[in-house]
């Protein structure tokens, strides 16, 4: 038995969205293959950041206090990360979170 036989691989990620847009109010509109189309408020998406500054790595406990997210938060840029995620650059200066397709689906309330 080789090393790879002993490793448990994660299930394949959710498929990528068909469209991901920022609306004039800063909310994020995501169209998933075959539906649905979901609009996520910017503050909720920022609150879902999975980076090590927002979520404790060892335990998975959330560090980010939602009360510290500015009410006018909005994405300044959305960049692809390989073929599995996107990275937001937020108006509060935060930009280290990599949002996998699964993370986006959870932020949409679909998982």
N, C-alpha and C positions, 0 to 999 in steps of 0.2 A: 504494500500500500504506500503510495507516494504522498507527498505533502498536500498536493491539490485534492487528493481523495479525502483528506481529513478536514478541509476547510469548507465551511458552510457559506455559500454565496448568497447574497441578497436576491430577492425576486427581481425580475426586470422592472425597471422604472416605468411609470406611467408614460404614455405617448406624449410628445410635445404638443403644446397648443397650436391651433391653426392660426391664431392671431393674438397679439398681446399689445395693447395700446394704452396710452395715458390720455384720459379724458380732460377737458378743460378745468374741471374742479380738482384734478390731481388723482382721482380714483383710477384704478387699473382695470381695464376691460380685458377679459380672457375668454376666447372662444376655444372650447375643447373639441376634438374630433367627434363628429356625430352629435354634438351638443353636450352640455348646455353652454350658453353664453353667460358669464358671471361678471359682475362688477364688484370689485373689492375696494373699500375705502383705503386710501393711502395709509392712514394710521394703523389699520388692521394688518396691512401687508408689512409695514415697518415693524410692528409688534411681533410678527411671525418670523423675524430674522433668526436664522439658525446658527449664526456665527458664534465663536468662542467668547466674544465680548457680551453676547446677549443670552447665551445658554451655557451653563456650566458643563464642561466637556466630560468630566468623570461621572456625573450623576444625571445629567440631562435636565436639571432644574433650571428654570428660567431666572436669569439675572436682571434682564431689562425690566425696569419699572414702567408700565404703560403710562403712568402719570407724567413721565419725563419726556414723552413724545410730543413735540410741538403740535398745536391744533392745526397749523397750516402746513404740515409736512407734505411733501410731494416728491416724486422721483424726478431727478434732473437728467438721468440717463439710465437706460436699460441696455446691458451688453450681454451677448450670448457667451456661455461658458461651454466650450465643446459642443456636443450635441445632446447634453443632458440637463442643462440648467441655464439660468440667467443671473446676472448680478446687477443690483440696483445701486445707483449713486443717489443718496437722499439729500434733501435740502438741509438736514441737520448735520451734514458732514460725514455721516456714516456710509461706508461702502464696502465692508468686508464680508457681508453675507452672500453666500451662494445658494440660491433657491432652486433646488432640483424640481423636476416636474411633480414629484410626489409632495414636496413642500408647498408648491403652488396650489395643488389640489386640496391640501389640508387648509390652506389659507382661504380657499374658496368655499370651504365647508362641504367638500365632496368626499372626504376620507374620514 
